[in-house]
Amino acid sequence: MQRVIDAFQEGIDVYVAEACDRALAEGNPFYSRFSRELLFVSVKRVFEAVLQDLAVGAPKTLIGLMGAIGAQRSAQGAKISDMLRGFEVGFQVLTERFAERFRDDPEARLFWEMARSRFSYAGAAALADAFLEAREAITQAQAEEIFELSARVLPLSRGVLLLPLVGRMDGARAERIMEVLLASVSEHGAKVVLLDVTGLPVVDEVVAPHLVRTASAVRLLGATPALVGVRPNLARTMVAGGVDLGGLVTLARLEDGLHWALGLLGRSQGR
């Protein structure tokens, strides 16, 4: 409806300023980082997108803009709740202003309410989808960095390697860990490999098969595997869950594992 569009265009700077003032007055944690001028520019872009889409009757420009904002704000460490609240404040200002402007024009108010319903939903959905997708990508990248740090094979002594296992283990991670470990066994000519489970939250029927497969692969390269760091609570969980480690040697402490490994090498060398 042209008279709503005209009113919007005529008062856009006033509406943007009021939306900024409200967001700052609420103490929105993310928007409080912005200067008043920068916040005005950012909010006006959204209002202009809404105005443009009102003229065509579909929130295409708004969806594209909110998607871009969602990805950007995710990288900046914003919270999705803060972003959605700021978006809501803008629509509240417009609705209140139009209710005053068109108090004797129910047709115009109805036009805006129907548009608001469609536009606010579409914009919020685009914002949330892009935000969460970007956050998932960031989380995945962080997980990869953590993996690279935690999947390092450490030479403890000549012929003895230690693999500290940290965090939760799934199939994909187990495969990568095995790949890293087997390359290290071959590179160092290792004879004993200690798999340290101290950093695993649980060894259950899901994790155990990964450990058994890794140990079997180590044996195929001519090295002897053992599990170290089996804490009492971990042992109880394993027993209660009927976990089968396929005869894999288990030791309580890393020190015990190193002593066992050196003894094993000593016997081999003494023959």
C-alpha positions as CSV (number, residue, x, y, z in Angstrom):
1,M,0.0,0.0,0.0
2,Q,1.6,3.2,-1.2
3,R,0.6,5.5,1.7
4,V,2.4,3.1,4.2
5,I,5.4,3.1,2.0
6,D,5.4,6.8,1.7
7,A,5.1,7.2,5.5
8,F,7.9,4.8,6.0
9,Q,10.2,6.7,3.6
10,E,9.3,10.0,5.0
11,G,10.1,9.1,8.6
12,I,12.9,6.5,8.1
13,D,15.6,8.5,9.9
14,V,13.4,9.2,12.9
15,Y,12.4,5.5,13.1
16,V,16.0,4.4,12.8
17,A,17.1,6.8,15.5
18,E,14.4,5.6,17.9
19,A,15.3,2.0,17.3
20,C,18.9,2.7,18.1
21,D,18.0,4.6,21.2
22,R,15.9,1.7,22.4
23,A,18.5,-0.9,21.7
24,L,21.1,1.0,23.6
25,A,18.7,1.8,26.5
26,E,18.0,-1.9,26.9
27,G,21.7,-2.5,27.4
28,N,21.8,-5.0,24.5
29,P,25.3,-6.4,25.0
30,F,26.2,-6.6,21.4
31,Y,24.9,-3.2,20.2
32,S,26.4,-1.5,23.2
33,R,29.8,-2.1,21.5
34,F,28.9,0.2,18.6
35,S,29.1,4.0,18.5
36,R,25.8,5.7,18.1
37,E,26.8,6.7,14.5
38,L,27.9,3.3,13.5
39,L,24.8,1.7,15.0
40,F,22.6,4.2,13.1
41,V,24.2,3.2,9.8
42,S,23.8,-0.5,10.5
43,V,20.1,-0.3,11.5
44,K,19.3,2.0,8.6
45,R,20.5,-0.6,6.2
46,V,17.9,-3.0,7.6
47,F,15.1,-0.5,7.5
48,E,15.9,0.4,3.9
49,A,15.8,-3.3,3.0
50,V,12.3,-3.5,4.6
51,L,11.2,-0.4,2.8
52,Q,12.4,-1.7,-0.6
53,D,10.7,-5.1,-0.1
54,L,7.4,-3.4,0.9
55,A,7.3,-1.9,-2.5
56,V,7.6,-5.3,-4.2
57,G,5.6,-7.3,-1.6
58,A,8.3,-9.9,-0.8
59,P,11.2,-9.9,1.7
60,K,13.9,-10.8,-0.8
61,T,16.3,-7.9,-0.1
62,L,15.8,-8.3,3.7
63,I,16.5,-12.1,3.6
64,G,19.8,-11.5,1.7
65,L,20.8,-8.7,4.1
66,M,20.0,-10.6,7.3
67,G,21.8,-13.7,6.0
68,A,24.9,-11.6,5.5
69,I,24.5,-9.9,8.9
70,G,24.0,-13.2,10.6
71,A,27.3,-14.7,9.2
72,Q,29.2,-11.5,10.0
73,R,27.9,-11.1,13.6
74,S,28.6,-14.8,14.3
75,A,32.3,-14.2,13.4
76,Q,32.2,-11.2,15.7
77,G,31.1,-13.3,18.7
78,A,27.6,-11.9,19.0
79,K,24.8,-13.9,20.7
80,I,21.9,-14.9,18.5
81,S,19.4,-13.8,21.2
82,D,20.9,-10.3,21.2
83,M,20.7,-10.1,17.4
84,L,17.1,-11.3,17.3
85,R,16.1,-8.8,20.1
86,G,17.6,-5.9,18.1
87,F,15.7,-7.0,15.0
88,E,12.5,-7.2,17.1
89,V,13.0,-3.7,18.5
90,G,13.2,-2.2,15.0
91,F,9.8,-3.8,14.0
92,Q,8.3,-2.6,17.3
93,V,9.2,1.0,16.6
94,L,7.7,0.8,13.1
95,T,4.5,-0.8,14.4
96,E,4.0,1.8,17.1
97,R,4.7,4.7,14.7
98,F,2.3,3.4,12.1
99,A,-0.4,2.7,14.7
100,E,-0.2,6.5,15.5
101,R,0.1,7.6,11.9
102,F,-2.8,5.5,10.7
103,R,-5.0,5.3,13.8
104,D,-8.0,6.3,11.6
105,D,-6.9,4.1,8.7
106,P,-7.5,0.4,9.5
107,E,-6.7,-0.7,6.0
108,A,-3.2,0.8,6.2
109,R,-2.7,-0.7,9.7
110,L,-3.8,-4.1,8.4
111,F,-1.4,-3.9,5.4
112,W,1.5,-3.2,7.8
113,E,0.6,-5.9,10.2
114,M,0.4,-8.5,7.5
115,A,3.7,-7.3,6.0
116,R,5.3,-7.2,9.5
117,S,4.3,-10.8,10.1
118,R,5.9,-12.1,6.9
119,F,8.9,-9.8,6.9
120,S,9.9,-10.3,10.6
121,Y,9.7,-14.0,10.3
122,A,11.6,-14.2,7.1
123,G,14.3,-11.9,8.3
124,A,14.7,-13.5,11.7
125,A,14.9,-17.0,10.0
126,A,17.6,-15.8,7.6
127,L,19.5,-14.2,10.4
128,A,19.4,-17.3,12.6
129,D,20.1,-19.8,9.8
130,A,23.2,-17.9,8.6
131,F,24.4,-17.2,12.2
132,L,24.2,-20.8,13.2
133,E,25.7,-22.1,10.0
134,A,28.7,-19.7,10.4
135,R,29.0,-20.7,14.1
136,E,29.0,-24.4,13.1
137,A,31.8,-23.7,10.7
138,I,33.8,-21.8,13.4
139,T,33.1,-24.7,15.9
140,Q,34.3,-27.2,13.3
141,A,37.5,-25.2,12.6
142,Q,38.1,-25.0,16.4
143,A,37.6,-28.7,16.7
144,E,40.1,-29.3,14.0
145,E,42.6,-27.2,15.8
146,I,42.0,-29.0,19.0
147,F,42.4,-32.3,17.2
148,E,45.7,-31.3,15.7
149,L,46.9,-30.3,19.2
150,S,45.6,-33.4,20.9
151,A,46.4,-36.1,18.3
152,R,50.2,-35.6,18.6
153,V,52.2,-38.8,19.0
154,L,55.0,-38.3,21.5
155,P,58.2,-40.4,21.6
156,L,58.7,-41.4,25.2
157,S,61.9,-43.4,24.8
158,R,63.6,-45.1,21.9
159,G,61.1,-47.5,20.4
160,V,58.2,-46.3,22.7
161,L,55.5,-43.9,21.5
162,L,52.7,-42.3,23.5
163,L,49.4,-41.2,22.1
164,P,47.3,-39.1,24.5
165,L,43.6,-39.4,23.6
166,V,41.6,-36.3,24.6
167,G,37.9,-35.5,24.3
168,R,35.1,-37.6,22.7
169,M,35.9,-40.1,20.0
170,D,33.7,-40.9,17.1
171,G,34.3,-42.9,13.9
172,A,35.7,-40.0,11.8
173,R,38.0,-38.9,14.6
174,A,39.2,-42.4,15.3
175,E,40.1,-42.9,11.7
176,R,42.2,-39.7,11.7
177,I,43.9,-40.7,15.0
178,M,44.8,-44.1,13.5
179,E,46.2,-42.5,10.4
180,V,48.4,-40.1,12.5
181,L,49.5,-42.9,14.8
182,L,50.4,-45.5,12.2
183,A,52.5,-42.9,10.3
184,S,54.4,-42.2,13.5
185,V,54.9,-45.9,14.3
186,S,56.4,-46.3,10.8
187,E,58.5,-43.2,11.0
188,H,60.0,-43.9,14.4
189,G,60.2,-47.7,14.0
190,A,58.4,-48.0,17.3
191,K,58.1,-51.4,19.1
192,V,55.6,-50.3,21.8
193,V,52.7,-47.9,21.6
194,L,50.9,-46.6,24.7
195,L,47.4,-45.3,24.2
196,D,46.7,-42.9,27.0
197,V,42.9,-42.8,27.8
198,T,43.3,-40.4,30.7
199,G,41.7,-37.6,28.7
200,L,38.7,-39.6,27.5
201,P,35.5,-38.9,29.3
202,V,34.3,-42.5,28.9
203,V,35.3,-45.8,27.3
204,D,32.0,-47.5,26.3
205,E,30.7,-49.9,23.7
206,V,31.1,-47.1,21.1
207,V,34.6,-46.0,21.9
208,A,36.1,-49.5,22.7
209,P,35.9,-50.8,19.2
210,H,37.8,-47.8,17.9
211,L,40.6,-48.6,20.5
212,V,40.6,-52.2,19.5
213,R,40.9,-51.4,15.8
214,T,43.7,-49.0,16.5
215,A,45.5,-51.5,18.6
216,S,45.1,-54.2,15.9
217,A,46.5,-51.8,13.2
218,V,49.5,-51.1,15.5
219,R,50.2,-54.9,15.8
220,L,50.1,-55.2,12.0
221,L,53.1,-52.8,11.9
222,G,55.0,-55.0,14.3
223,A,54.5,-52.9,17.5
224,T,52.8,-53.9,20.8
225,P,50.0,-51.7,22.0
226,A,48.8,-51.1,25.6
227,L,46.2,-48.9,27.2
228,V,47.3,-46.7,30.0
229,G,45.5,-44.2,32.3
230,V,42.6,-46.6,33.1
231,R,41.1,-44.8,36.2
232,P,38.9,-46.6,38.7
233,N,35.7,-44.9,37.5
234,L,36.6,-45.7,33.9
235,A,37.3,-49.3,34.8
236,R,33.9,-49.5,36.5
237,T,32.2,-48.0,33.5
238,M,33.9,-50.5,31.2
239,V,32.9,-53.5,33.4
240,A,29.3,-52.3,33.8
241,G,29.0,-51.8,30.0
242,G,30.6,-55.2,29.2
243,V,33.3,-53.5,27.2
244,D,35.5,-56.0,25.3
245,L,39.0,-54.7,24.6
246,G,40.1,-57.9,22.9
247,G,42.9,-58.8,25.2
248,L,44.5,-55.4,25.0
249,V,47.0,-54.8,27.9
250,T,45.7,-52.2,30.4
251,L,47.6,-50.3,33.0
252,A,46.5,-47.7,35.5
253,R,49.2,-45.1,35.2
254,L,51.4,-43.7,32.5
255,E,54.4,-44.5,34.6
256,D,53.3,-48.1,34.8
257,G,53.0,-48.2,31.1
258,L,56.5,-46.8,30.5
259,H,58.0,-49.3,33.0
260,W,56.1,-52.1,31.2
261,A,57.3,-50.9,27.8
262,L,60.9,-50.6,28.8
263,G,60.8,-54.1,30.4
264,L,59.3,-55.5,27.2
265,L,62.0,-54.0,25.1
266,G,64.7,-55.1,27.6
267,R,63.6,-58.7,27.3
268,S,63.6,-58.5,23.5
269,Q,67.0,-57.0,23.4
270,G,68.4,-59.6,25.9
271,R,67.5,-62.5,23.6
